[in-house]
Amino acid sequence: MKDLELRRKYFEMFERNELPFLECKRCGFRFYYPRIICPRCKSSDIELKVSSGLGKIFAMTRIHKKDGNIITYGIVELSEGFRMYSNIIEDENKKADINESVKVVFIEINKMKYPAFKVI
């Protein structure tokens, strides 16, 4: 699979509200960011899979903007074992914190869907 083809598949999956990840068939390493070779063993024998979208916040920060808005951003560790950077959506009743459970949601930006995580 070529790099551009893999990236296109990710965006197609986002449109279906699916969170993709990759698994190396040689060493079993799982990773999120689209790459055509395994970052651990350098094998090109990788498989595209769909995540459950459930995980926990591994690390996070809040960015306080001049307009008063707060953006929560962090690293989410998914139940399948891979980690990814993402926006974290909070509300008055569900504040984000380390080890809080989250689930993937898809937000639209410029008519394209992207994954984010909501505290559950």
CNS distance restraints for C-alpha pairs under 8 A (distance, minus, plus):
assign (resid   1 and name CA) (resid   5 and name CA) 6.59 0.50 0.50
assign (resid   1 and name CA) (resid   6 and name CA) 6.60 0.50 0.50
assign (resid   1 and name CA) (resid  36 and name CA) 6.67 0.50 0.50
assign (resid   2 and name CA) (resid   6 and name CA) 6.23 0.50 0.50
assign (resid   2 and name CA) (resid  36 and name CA) 6.54 0.50 0.50
assign (resid   3 and name CA) (resid   7 and name CA) 6.30 0.50 0.50
assign (resid   3 and name CA) (resid  34 and name CA) 7.47 0.50 0.50
assign (resid   3 and name CA) (resid  35 and name CA) 6.60 0.50 0.50
assign (resid   3 and name CA) (resid  36 and name CA) 5.90 0.50 0.50
assign (resid   4 and name CA) (resid   8 and name CA) 6.14 0.50 0.50
assign (resid   5 and name CA) (resid   9 and name CA) 6.28 0.50 0.50
assign (resid   6 and name CA) (resid  10 and name CA) 6.40 0.50 0.50
assign (resid   6 and name CA) (resid  34 and name CA) 6.53 0.50 0.50
assign (resid   6 and name CA) (resid  35 and name CA) 7.73 0.50 0.50
assign (resid   6 and name CA) (resid  36 and name CA) 7.62 0.50 0.50
assign (resid   7 and name CA) (resid  11 and name CA) 6.54 0.50 0.50
assign (resid   7 and name CA) (resid  34 and name CA) 6.30 0.50 0.50
assign (resid   8 and name CA) (resid  12 and name CA) 6.24 0.50 0.50
assign (resid   9 and name CA) (resid  13 and name CA) 6.15 0.50 0.50
assign (resid  10 and name CA) (resid  14 and name CA) 6.24 0.50 0.50
assign (resid  10 and name CA) (resid  19 and name CA) 7.93 0.50 0.50
assign (resid  10 and name CA) (resid  20 and name CA) 6.25 0.50 0.50
assign (resid  10 and name CA) (resid  34 and name CA) 7.84 0.50 0.50
assign (resid  11 and name CA) (resid  15 and name CA) 6.32 0.50 0.50
assign (resid  11 and name CA) (resid 113 and name CA) 7.57 0.50 0.50
assign (resid  11 and name CA) (resid 114 and name CA) 8.00 0.50 0.50
assign (resid  12 and name CA) (resid  16 and name CA) 6.70 0.50 0.50
assign (resid  13 and name CA) (resid  17 and name CA) 6.35 0.50 0.50
assign (resid  13 and name CA) (resid  18 and name CA) 5.03 0.50 0.50
assign (resid  13 and name CA) (resid  19 and name CA) 6.67 0.50 0.50
assign (resid  13 and name CA) (resid  20 and name CA) 6.76 0.50 0.50
assign (resid  14 and name CA) (resid  18 and name CA) 5.30 0.50 0.50
assign (resid  14 and name CA) (resid  19 and name CA) 6.37 0.50 0.50
assign (resid  14 and name CA) (resid  20 and name CA) 7.95 0.50 0.50
assign (resid  14 and name CA) (resid 106 and name CA) 7.26 0.50 0.50
assign (resid  14 and name CA) (resid 113 and name CA) 5.78 0.50 0.50
assign (resid  14 and name CA) (resid 114 and name CA) 6.21 0.50 0.50
assign (resid  14 and name CA) (resid 115 and name CA) 7.09 0.50 0.50
assign (resid  15 and name CA) (resid 112 and name CA) 7.53 0.50 0.50
assign (resid  15 and name CA) (resid 113 and name CA) 5.88 0.50 0.50
assign (resid  17 and name CA) (resid 105 and name CA) 7.54 0.50 0.50
assign (resid  17 and name CA) (resid 106 and name CA) 6.30 0.50 0.50
assign (resid  18 and name CA) (resid  50 and name CA) 6.38 0.50 0.50
assign (resid  18 and name CA) (resid  51 and name CA) 7.30 0.50 0.50
assign (resid  18 and name CA) (resid  53 and name CA) 7.93 0.50 0.50
assign (resid  19 and name CA) (resid  50 and name CA) 5.66 0.50 0.50
assign (resid  19 and name CA) (resid  51 and name CA) 5.40 0.50 0.50
assign (resid  19 and name CA) (resid  52 and name CA) 7.54 0.50 0.50
assign (resid  19 and name CA) (resid  53 and name CA) 6.28 0.50 0.50
assign (resid  19 and name CA) (resid 104 and name CA) 7.60 0.50 0.50
assign (resid  19 and name CA) (resid 115 and name CA) 7.16 0.50 0.50
assign (resid  20 and name CA) (resid  32 and name CA) 7.02 0.50 0.50
assign (resid  20 and name CA) (resid  48 and name CA) 6.74 0.50 0.50
assign (resid  20 and name CA) (resid  49 and name CA) 5.64 0.50 0.50
assign (resid  20 and name CA) (resid  50 and name CA) 4.64 0.50 0.50
assign (resid  20 and name CA) (resid  51 and name CA) 5.91 0.50 0.50
assign (resid  21 and name CA) (resid  30 and name CA) 7.04 0.50 0.50
assign (resid  21 and name CA) (resid  31 and name CA) 5.86 0.50 0.50
assign (resid  21 and name CA) (resid  32 and name CA) 4.50 0.50 0.50
assign (resid  21 and name CA) (resid  33 and name CA) 7.30 0.50 0.50
assign (resid  21 and name CA) (resid  34 and name CA) 7.77 0.50 0.50
assign (resid  21 and name CA) (resid  48 and name CA) 5.95 0.50 0.50
assign (resid  21 and name CA) (resid  49 and name CA) 5.41 0.50 0.50
assign (resid  21 and name CA) (resid  50 and name CA) 6.20 0.50 0.50
assign (resid  21 and name CA) (resid  51 and name CA) 6.58 0.50 0.50
assign (resid  22 and name CA) (resid  30 and name CA) 5.59 0.50 0.50
assign (resid  22 and name CA) (resid  31 and name CA) 5.32 0.50 0.50
assign (resid  22 and name CA) (resid  32 and name CA) 6.00 0.50 0.50
assign (resid  22 and name CA) (resid  33 and name CA) 7.96 0.50 0.50
assign (resid  22 and name CA) (resid  34 and name CA) 7.46 0.50 0.50
assign (resid  22 and name CA) (resid  46 and name CA) 6.44 0.50 0.50
assign (resid  22 and name CA) (resid  47 and name CA) 5.55 0.50 0.50
assign (resid  22 and name CA) (resid  48 and name CA) 4.73 0.50 0.50
assign (resid  22 and name CA) (resid  49 and name CA) 5.93 0.50 0.50
assign (resid  23 and name CA) (resid  28 and name CA) 5.94 0.50 0.50
assign (resid  23 and name CA) (resid  29 and name CA) 5.65 0.50 0.50
assign (resid  23 and name CA) (resid  30 and name CA) 4.39 0.50 0.50
assign (resid  23 and name CA) (resid  31 and name CA) 6.51 0.50 0.50
assign (resid  23 and name CA) (resid  46 and name CA) 5.54 0.50 0.50
assign (resid  23 and name CA) (resid  47 and name CA) 5.26 0.50 0.50
assign (resid  23 and name CA) (resid  48 and name CA) 6.62 0.50 0.50
assign (resid  23 and name CA) (resid  49 and name CA) 7.23 0.50 0.50
assign (resid  24 and name CA) (resid  28 and name CA) 4.85 0.50 0.50
assign (resid  24 and name CA) (resid  29 and name CA) 5.33 0.50 0.50
assign (resid  24 and name CA) (resid  30 and name CA) 6.51 0.50 0.50
assign (resid  24 and name CA) (resid  38 and name CA) 6.00 0.50 0.50
assign (resid  24 and name CA) (resid  43 and name CA) 7.21 0.50 0.50
assign (resid  24 and name CA) (resid  44 and name CA) 7.83 0.50 0.50
assign (resid  24 and name CA) (resid  45 and name CA) 6.11 0.50 0.50
assign (resid  24 and name CA) (resid  46 and name CA) 4.34 0.50 0.50
assign (resid  24 and name CA) (resid  47 and name CA) 6.33 0.50 0.50
assign (resid  25 and name CA) (resid  45 and name CA) 5.67 0.50 0.50
assign (resid  25 and name CA) (resid  46 and name CA) 5.49 0.50 0.50
assign (resid  25 and name CA) (resid  47 and name CA) 6.80 0.50 0.50
assign (resid  26 and name CA) (resid  41 and name CA) 7.89 0.50 0.50
assign (resid  26 and name CA) (resid  43 and name CA) 6.81 0.50 0.50
assign (resid  26 and name CA) (resid  45 and name CA) 6.73 0.50 0.50
assign (resid  26 and name CA) (resid  46 and name CA) 7.92 0.50 0.50
assign (resid  27 and name CA) (resid  40 and name CA) 7.96 0.50 0.50
assign (resid  27 and name CA) (resid  41 and name CA) 6.83 0.50 0.50
assign (resid  29 and name CA) (resid  38 and name CA) 7.45 0.50 0.50
assign (resid  29 and name CA) (resid  40 and name CA) 6.99 0.50 0.50
assign (resid  30 and name CA) (resid  80 and name CA) 7.60 0.50 0.50
assign (resid  30 and name CA) (resid  81 and name CA) 6.75 0.50 0.50
assign (resid  30 and name CA) (resid  82 and name CA) 5.63 0.50 0.50
assign (resid  31 and name CA) (resid  82 and name CA) 5.16 0.50 0.50
assign (resid  31 and name CA) (resid  83 and name CA) 7.09 0.50 0.50
assign (resid  32 and name CA) (resid  82 and name CA) 6.47 0.50 0.50
assign (resid  32 and name CA) (resid  83 and name CA) 6.93 0.50 0.50
assign (resid  32 and name CA) (resid  84 and name CA) 6.38 0.50 0.50
assign (resid  33 and name CA) (resid  84 and name CA) 7.68 0.50 0.50
assign (resid  35 and name CA) (resid  39 and name CA) 7.97 0.50 0.50
assign (resid  36 and name CA) (resid  44 and name CA) 6.03 0.50 0.50
assign (resid  36 and name CA) (resid  46 and name CA) 7.38 0.50 0.50
assign (resid  37 and name CA) (resid  42 and name CA) 5.37 0.50 0.50
assign (resid  37 and name CA) (resid  43 and name CA) 5.39 0.50 0.50
assign (resid  37 and name CA) (resid  44 and name CA) 4.35 0.50 0.50
assign (resid  37 and name CA) (resid  45 and name CA) 7.28 0.50 0.50
assign (resid  37 and name CA) (resid  46 and name CA) 6.99 0.50 0.50
assign (resid  38 and name CA) (resid  42 and name CA) 4.66 0.50 0.50
assign (resid  38 and name CA) (resid  43 and name CA) 5.30 0.50 0.50
assign (resid  38 and name CA) (resid  44 and name CA) 6.34 0.50 0.50
assign (resid  38 and name CA) (resid  45 and name CA) 7.87 0.50 0.50
assign (resid  38 and name CA) (resid  46 and name CA) 6.99 0.50 0.50
assign (resid  51 and name CA) (resid  78 and name CA) 7.84 0.50 0.50
assign (resid  51 and name CA) (resid  80 and name CA) 6.90 0.50 0.50
assign (resid  52 and name CA) (resid  79 and name CA) 7.40 0.50 0.50
assign (resid  52 and name CA) (resid  80 and name CA) 7.84 0.50 0.50
assign (resid  53 and name CA) (resid  78 and name CA) 6.77 0.50 0.50
assign (resid  53 and name CA) (resid  79 and name CA) 7.73 0.50 0.50
assign (resid  53 and name CA) (resid 103 and name CA) 5.40 0.50 0.50
assign (resid  53 and name CA) (resid 104 and name CA) 4.88 0.50 0.50
assign (resid  54 and name CA) (resid  78 and name CA) 5.77 0.50 0.50
assign (resid  54 and name CA) (resid  79 and name CA) 5.89 0.50 0.50
assign (resid  54 and name CA) (resid 101 and name CA) 7.44 0.50 0.50
assign (resid  54 and name CA) (resid 102 and name CA) 5.95 0.50 0.50
assign (resid  54 and name CA) (resid 103 and name CA) 4.55 0.50 0.50
assign (resid  54 and name CA) (resid 104 and name CA) 6.54 0.50 0.50
assign (resid  55 and name CA) (resid  76 and name CA) 6.47 0.50 0.50
assign (resid  55 and name CA) (resid  77 and name CA) 5.43 0.50 0.50
assign (resid  55 and name CA) (resid  78 and name CA) 4.01 0.50 0.50
assign (resid  55 and name CA) (resid  79 and name CA) 5.10 0.50 0.50
assign (resid  55 and name CA) (resid 101 and name CA) 5.80 0.50 0.50
assign (resid  55 and name CA) (resid 102 and name CA) 5.41 0.50 0.50
assign (resid  55 and name CA) (resid 103 and name CA) 6.33 0.50 0.50
assign (resid  56 and name CA) (resid  76 and name CA) 5.69 0.50 0.50
assign (resid  56 and name CA) (resid  77 and name CA) 5.45 0.50 0.50
assign (resid  56 and name CA) (resid  78 and name CA) 6.53 0.50 0.50
assign (resid  56 and name CA) (resid  79 and name CA) 7.91 0.50 0.50
assign (resid  56 and name CA) (resid  98 and name CA) 7.59 0.50 0.50
assign (resid  56 and name CA) (resid  99 and name CA) 5.16 0.50 0.50
assign (resid  56 and name CA) (resid 100 and name CA) 5.36 0.50 0.50
assign (resid  56 and name CA) (resid 101 and name CA) 4.46 0.50 0.50
assign (resid  56 and name CA) (resid 102 and name CA) 5.57 0.50 0.50
assign (resid  57 and name CA) (resid  74 and name CA) 7.09 0.50 0.50
assign (resid  57 and name CA) (resid  75 and name CA) 6.17 0.50 0.50
assign (resid  57 and name CA) (resid  76 and name CA) 4.59 0.50 0.50
assign (resid  57 and name CA) (resid  77 and name CA) 6.27 0.50 0.50
assign (resid  57 and name CA) (resid  96 and name CA) 7.83 0.50 0.50
assign (resid  57 and name CA) (resid  97 and name CA) 6.85 0.50 0.50
assign (resid  57 and name CA) (resid  98 and name CA) 5.14 0.50 0.50
assign (resid  57 and name CA) (resid  99 and name CA) 4.92 0.50 0.50
assign (resid  57 and name CA) (resid 100 and name CA) 5.57 0.50 0.50
assign (resid  57 and name CA) (resid 101 and name CA) 6.67 0.50 0.50
assign (resid  57 and name CA) (resid 102 and name CA) 7.04 0.50 0.50
assign (resid  58 and name CA) (resid  74 and name CA) 7.40 0.50 0.50
assign (resid  58 and name CA) (resid  75 and name CA) 5.40 0.50 0.50
assign (resid  58 and name CA) (resid  76 and name CA) 5.33 0.50 0.50
assign (resid  58 and name CA) (resid  77 and name CA) 5.88 0.50 0.50
assign (resid  58 and name CA) (resid  98 and name CA) 5.76 0.50 0.50
assign (resid  58 and name CA) (resid  99 and name CA) 6.07 0.50 0.50
assign (resid  59 and name CA) (resid  74 and name CA) 5.35 0.50 0.50
assign (resid  59 and name CA) (resid  75 and name CA) 5.10 0.50 0.50
assign (resid  59 and name CA) (resid  76 and name CA) 7.14 0.50 0.50
assign (resid  59 and name CA) (resid  98 and name CA) 5.93 0.50 0.50
assign (resid  60 and name CA) (resid  72 and name CA) 7.03 0.50 0.50
assign (resid  60 and name CA) (resid  73 and name CA) 5.60 0.50 0.50
assign (resid  60 and name CA) (resid  74 and name CA) 3.83 0.50 0.50
assign (resid  60 and name CA) (resid  75 and name CA) 6.23 0.50 0.50
assign (resid  60 and name CA) (resid  97 and name CA) 7.39 0.50 0.50
assign (resid  60 and name CA) (resid  98 and name CA) 6.98 0.50 0.50
assign (resid  61 and name CA) (resid  72 and name CA) 5.84 0.50 0.50
assign (resid  61 and name CA) (resid  73 and name CA) 5.53 0.50 0.50
assign (resid  61 and name CA) (resid  74 and name CA) 6.08 0.50 0.50
assign (resid  62 and name CA) (resid  70 and name CA) 6.40 0.50 0.50
assign (resid  62 and name CA) (resid  71 and name CA) 5.60 0.50 0.50
assign (resid  62 and name CA) (resid  72 and name CA) 4.46 0.50 0.50
assign (resid  62 and name CA) (resid  73 and name CA) 6.35 0.50 0.50
assign (resid  63 and name CA) (resid  70 and name CA) 5.52 0.50 0.50
assign (resid  63 and name CA) (resid  71 and name CA) 5.05 0.50 0.50
assign (resid  63 and name CA) (resid  72 and name CA) 6.30 0.50 0.50
assign (resid  63 and name CA) (resid  73 and name CA) 7.72 0.50 0.50
assign (resid  64 and name CA) (resid  68 and name CA) 6.64 0.50 0.50
assign (resid  64 and name CA) (resid  69 and name CA) 6.20 0.50 0.50
assign (resid  64 and name CA) (resid  70 and name CA) 4.66 0.50 0.50
assign (resid  64 and name CA) (resid  71 and name CA) 6.66 0.50 0.50
assign (resid  65 and name CA) (resid  69 and name CA) 5.40 0.50 0.50
assign (resid  65 and name CA) (resid  70 and name CA) 6.02 0.50 0.50
assign (resid  65 and name CA) (resid  71 and name CA) 7.72 0.50 0.50
assign (resid  71 and name CA) (resid  87 and name CA) 7.48 0.50 0.50
assign (resid  71 and name CA) (resid  88 and name CA) 7.86 0.50 0.50
assign (resid  72 and name CA) (resid  87 and name CA) 5.94 0.50 0.50
assign (resid  72 and name CA) (resid  88 and name CA) 5.28 0.50 0.50
assign (resid  72 and name CA) (resid  89 and name CA) 6.87 0.50 0.50
assign (resid  72 and name CA) (resid  90 and name CA) 7.76 0.50 0.50
assign (resid  72 and name CA) (resid  96 and name CA) 7.97 0.50 0.50
assign (resid  73 and name CA) (resid  85 and name CA) 7.43 0.50 0.50
assign (resid  73 and name CA) (resid  86 and name CA) 5.84 0.50 0.50
assign (resid  73 and name CA) (resid  87 and name CA) 4.47 0.50 0.50
assign (resid  73 and name CA) (resid  88 and name CA) 5.51 0.50 0.50
assign (resid  74 and name CA) (resid  85 and name CA) 5.59 0.50 0.50
assign (resid  74 and name CA) (resid  86 and name CA) 5.67 0.50 0.50
assign (resid  74 and name CA) (resid  87 and name CA) 6.44 0.50 0.50
assign (resid  74 and name CA) (resid  88 and name CA) 6.82 0.50 0.50
assign (resid  75 and name CA) (resid  83 and name CA) 6.44 0.50 0.50
assign (resid  75 and name CA) (resid  84 and name CA) 5.44 0.50 0.50
assign (resid  75 and name CA) (resid  85 and name CA) 4.44 0.50 0.50
assign (resid  75 and name CA) (resid  86 and name CA) 6.28 0.50 0.50
assign (resid  76 and name CA) (resid  83 and name CA) 5.47 0.50 0.50
assign (resid  76 and name CA) (resid  84 and name CA) 5.47 0.50 0.50
assign (resid  76 and name CA) (resid  85 and name CA) 6.31 0.50 0.50
assign (resid  76 and name CA) (resid  86 and name CA) 7.04 0.50 0.50
assign (resid  77 and name CA) (resid  81 and name CA) 6.40 0.50 0.50
assign (resid  77 and name CA) (resid  82 and name CA) 5.81 0.50 0.50
assign (resid  77 and name CA) (resid  83 and name CA) 4.32 0.50 0.50
assign (resid  77 and name CA) (resid  84 and name CA) 6.69 0.50 0.50
assign (resid  78 and name CA) (resid  82 and name CA) 5.65 0.50 0.50
assign (resid  78 and name CA) (resid  83 and name CA) 6.08 0.50 0.50
assign (resid  86 and name CA) (resid 115 and name CA) 7.34 0.50 0.50
assign (resid  86 and name CA) (resid 116 and name CA) 5.58 0.50 0.50
assign (resid  86 and name CA) (resid 117 and name CA) 6.96 0.50 0.50
assign (resid  87 and name CA) (resid 116 and name CA) 5.14 0.50 0.50
assign (resid  87 and name CA) (resid 117 and name CA) 6.37 0.50 0.50
assign (resid  88 and name CA) (resid  96 and name CA) 7.38 0.50 0.50
assign (resid  88 and name CA) (resid 116 and name CA) 6.01 0.50 0.50
assign (resid  88 and name CA) (resid 117 and name CA) 4.82 0.50 0.50
assign (resid  88 and name CA) (resid 118 and name CA) 5.77 0.50 0.50
assign (resid  88 and name CA) (resid 119 and name CA) 7.32 0.50 0.50
assign (resid  89 and name CA) (resid  96 and name CA) 7.87 0.50 0.50
assign (resid  89 and name CA) (resid 116 and name CA) 7.21 0.50 0.50
assign (resid  89 and name CA) (resid 117 and name CA) 5.92 0.50 0.50
assign (resid  89 and name CA) (resid 118 and name CA) 4.68 0.50 0.50
assign (resid  89 and name CA) (resid 119 and name CA) 6.57 0.50 0.50
assign (resid  90 and name CA) (resid  94 and name CA) 5.71 0.50 0.50
assign (resid  90 and name CA) (resid  95 and name CA) 5.28 0.50 0.50
assign (resid  90 and name CA) (resid  96 and name CA) 6.20 0.50 0.50
assign (resid  90 and name CA) (resid 118 and name CA) 6.40 0.50 0.50
assign (resid  90 and name CA) (resid 119 and name CA) 6.20 0.50 0.50
assign (resid  91 and name CA) (resid  95 and name CA) 6.27 0.50 0.50
assign (resid  94 and name CA) (resid 119 and name CA) 5.97 0.50 0.50
assign (resid  94 and name CA) (resid 120 and name CA) 6.98 0.50 0.50
assign (resid  95 and name CA) (resid 119 and name CA) 6.93 0.50 0.50
assign (resid  96 and name CA) (resid 100 and name CA) 6.40 0.50 0.50
assign (resid  96 and name CA) (resid 119 and name CA) 6.15 0.50 0.50
assign (resid 100 and name CA) (resid 119 and name CA) 6.86 0.50 0.50
assign (resid 100 and name CA) (resid 120 and name CA) 7.80 0.50 0.50
assign (resid 101 and name CA) (resid 119 and name CA) 6.00 0.50 0.50
assign (resid 101 and name CA) (resid 120 and name CA) 5.75 0.50 0.50
assign (resid 102 and name CA) (resid 117 and name CA) 5.83 0.50 0.50
assign (resid 102 and name CA) (resid 118 and name CA) 5.27 0.50 0.50
assign (resid 102 and name CA) (resid 119 and name CA) 4.40 0.50 0.50
assign (resid 102 and name CA) (resid 120 and name CA) 5.24 0.50 0.50
assign (resid 103 and name CA) (resid 117 and name CA) 5.35 0.50 0.50
assign (resid 103 and name CA) (resid 118 and name CA) 5.49 0.50 0.50
assign (resid 103 and name CA) (resid 119 and name CA) 6.70 0.50 0.50
assign (resid 103 and name CA) (resid 120 and name CA) 6.74 0.50 0.50
assign (resid 104 and name CA) (resid 115 and name CA) 6.28 0.50 0.50
assign (resid 104 and name CA) (resid 116 and name CA) 5.68 0.50 0.50
assign (resid 104 and name CA) (resid 117 and name CA) 4.46 0.50 0.50
assign (resid 104 and name CA) (resid 118 and name CA) 6.36 0.50 0.50
assign (resid 105 and name CA) (resid 115 and name CA) 5.82 0.50 0.50
assign (resid 105 and name CA) (resid 116 and name CA) 5.38 0.50 0.50
assign (resid 105 and name CA) (resid 117 and name CA) 5.61 0.50 0.50
assign (resid 105 and name CA) (resid 118 and name CA) 6.58 0.50 0.50
assign (resid 106 and name CA) (resid 113 and name CA) 5.81 0.50 0.50
assign (resid 106 and name CA) (resid 114 and name CA) 5.33 0.50 0.50
assign (resid 106 and name CA) (resid 115 and name CA) 4.59 0.50 0.50
assign (resid 106 and name CA) (resid 116 and name CA) 5.91 0.50 0.50
assign (resid 107 and name CA) (resid 113 and name CA) 5.41 0.50 0.50
assign (resid 107 and name CA) (resid 114 and name CA) 5.44 0.50 0.50
assign (resid 107 and name CA) (resid 115 and name CA) 6.37 0.50 0.50
assign (resid 107 and name CA) (resid 116 and name CA) 6.75 0.50 0.50
assign (resid 108 and name CA) (resid 112 and name CA) 5.28 0.50 0.50
assign (resid 108 and name CA) (resid 113 and name CA) 4.41 0.50 0.50
assign (resid 108 and name CA) (resid 114 and name CA) 6.34 0.50 0.50
assign (resid 109 and name CA) (resid 113 and name CA) 6.30 0.50 0.50
assign (resid 109 and name CA) (resid 114 and name CA) 7.31 0.50 0.50
